[in-house]
């Protein structure tokens, strides 16, 4: 399999949606764990009197999975990684995440996460190894269909053999 075949097969593909429940206790524990002690995330009385009326989830907390196509990683993404391995890019690195927070996430919300392979590109890397760069975009929508957040994840796959 070639990189171009992988690109043709996966670019634009969407994974099966994932469903998350934003539970108040877990949200509060996350806020404490990341040391974000904003009363909007922790104080019930403060939250009730706010314009939101409920405890909000800290940025980056999307709750617990209720329905996922696989335990940790959607099948489309694992198939993509396997085909990249077959195309000569077996070594994987995390290239980072970029978040765009659009609306508050409220405790009690049910979020639907849709993931799409937004970009696949190959180029030379340092030391003569080739690399494949992929961008996976995750869009989180609440029960009203409003997009609350987008996350763009960059994954780097390196070729296994350095050219001579």
C-alpha positions in Angstrom: 0.0 0.0 0.0 1.3 3.5 -0.8 0.7 6.8 1.0 -1.4 8.1 -1.9 -3.7 5.0 -1.6 -4.0 5.6 2.2 -4.8 9.3 1.5 -7.5 8.4 -1.1 -9.1 5.9 1.2 -9.2 8.0 4.4 -9.2 11.7 3.6 -12.6 13.1 4.6 -13.8 9.9 6.4 -15.9 10.3 9.5 -15.8 7.9 12.5 -19.0 6.7 14.1 -20.2 9.4 16.5 -19.4 9.0 20.2 -21.8 10.0 23.0 -20.6 11.6 26.2 -22.5 12.4 29.4 -21.2 15.4 31.4 -21.8 14.3 35.0 -21.5 17.0 37.7 -19.4 15.0 40.2 -16.8 14.0 37.5 -16.7 17.6 36.2 -16.0 18.9 39.7 -13.2 16.3 40.3 -11.7 17.3 36.9 -11.7 21.0 37.8 -9.9 20.2 41.1 -7.4 17.9 39.4 -6.4 20.5 36.9 -6.4 23.2 39.7 -9.1 25.3 38.0 -11.0 26.4 41.1 -13.4 28.8 39.3 -16.7 28.7 41.3 -18.6 28.3 38.1 -17.1 24.7 38.0 -17.4 23.9 41.7 -20.0 25.9 43.7 -23.6 24.8 43.3 -25.1 28.0 44.9 -22.9 30.3 42.7 -23.8 28.3 39.6 -27.6 28.4 40.3 -27.4 32.2 40.5 -25.3 32.5 37.4 -26.8 33.1 33.9 -26.2 29.4 33.1 -28.1 28.1 36.2 -25.9 25.0 36.6 -22.3 23.9 37.2 -20.3 24.3 34.1 -17.6 21.9 32.9 -14.0 23.2 32.8 -12.6 23.6 29.2 -11.5 20.3 27.9 -13.8 18.2 30.0 -16.4 16.4 27.9 -17.7 13.9 30.3 -17.8 10.1 30.3 -18.4 8.0 27.2 -21.9 6.5 27.0 -21.6 5.1 23.5 -18.4 4.6 21.7 -17.6 2.4 18.7 -14.5 1.0 20.4 -13.1 1.2 23.9 -10.5 3.9 23.3 -10.1 4.8 19.6 -12.6 4.8 16.8 -12.2 2.1 14.2 -11.6 4.5 11.4 -8.6 5.9 13.2 -7.1 2.5 14.1 -7.6 1.4 10.5 -5.8 4.5 9.3 -2.9 3.9 11.6 -2.6 0.3 10.3 -2.7 1.3 6.7 0.0 3.9 7.3 2.1 1.2 8.9 1.7 -0.9 5.8 2.6 2.1 3.7 6.0 2.3 5.6 5.1 4.8 8.4 5.0 2.6 11.5 6.4 5.0 14.1 3.8 7.3 15.6 4.2 10.6 17.5 1.7 12.9 19.1 1.9 16.2 17.2 -0.3 18.1 19.7 -3.9 19.2 20.1 -5.5 22.5 19.3 -8.8 23.4 21.0 -11.5 25.9 20.0 -14.0 26.5 22.8 -17.2 28.0 21.4 -20.0 27.6 24.1 -20.0 26.5 27.7 -20.5 22.9 28.5 -23.1 22.4 31.2 -23.2 19.5 33.6 -26.1 17.3 32.6 -25.3 17.9 28.9 -25.1 14.9 26.5 -22.5 15.6 23.9 -22.1 14.0 20.5 -18.5 13.9 19.2 -17.9 13.5 15.4 -14.4 12.9 14.2 -13.2 13.5 10.7 -9.9 12.9 8.9 -9.4 16.5 7.8 -5.9 16.3 6.3 -3.2 13.8 5.3 0.2 15.0 3.9 3.6 13.4 3.5 6.9 15.2 3.5 10.6 14.8 4.4 11.5 15.0 8.0 14.7 15.6 10.0 17.4 13.0 9.5 16.1 12.0 6.1 13.1 10.1 7.4 9.8 10.7 5.7 6.8 11.6 7.8 3.0 11.5 7.3 1.1 14.2 9.0 -2.6 13.7 9.7 -5.1 16.1 11.2 -8.2 14.6 13.0 -10.9 17.1 13.8 -13.3 16.3 16.6 -16.5 18.4 16.8 -18.5 18.3 20.1 -22.2 19.2 19.9 -24.7 19.5 22.7 -28.3 18.1 22.8 -29.6 21.2 21.0 -27.2 20.6 18.1 -25.0 23.6 19.0 -21.3 23.1 18.5 -19.6 23.7 21.9 -16.0 22.8 20.9 -13.6 21.6 18.2 -10.4 19.8 18.7 -7.8 19.3 16.0 -5.3 16.6 16.8 -2.1 16.2 14.8 -0.6 12.8 14.5 2.9 12.2 13.0 3.9 8.9 11.5 7.5 8.4 10.6 9.0 6.1 8.0 10.8 3.1 9.4 13.9 3.1 7.2 16.2 6.1 6.8 17.3 6.6 3.2 20.9 5.8 2.4 
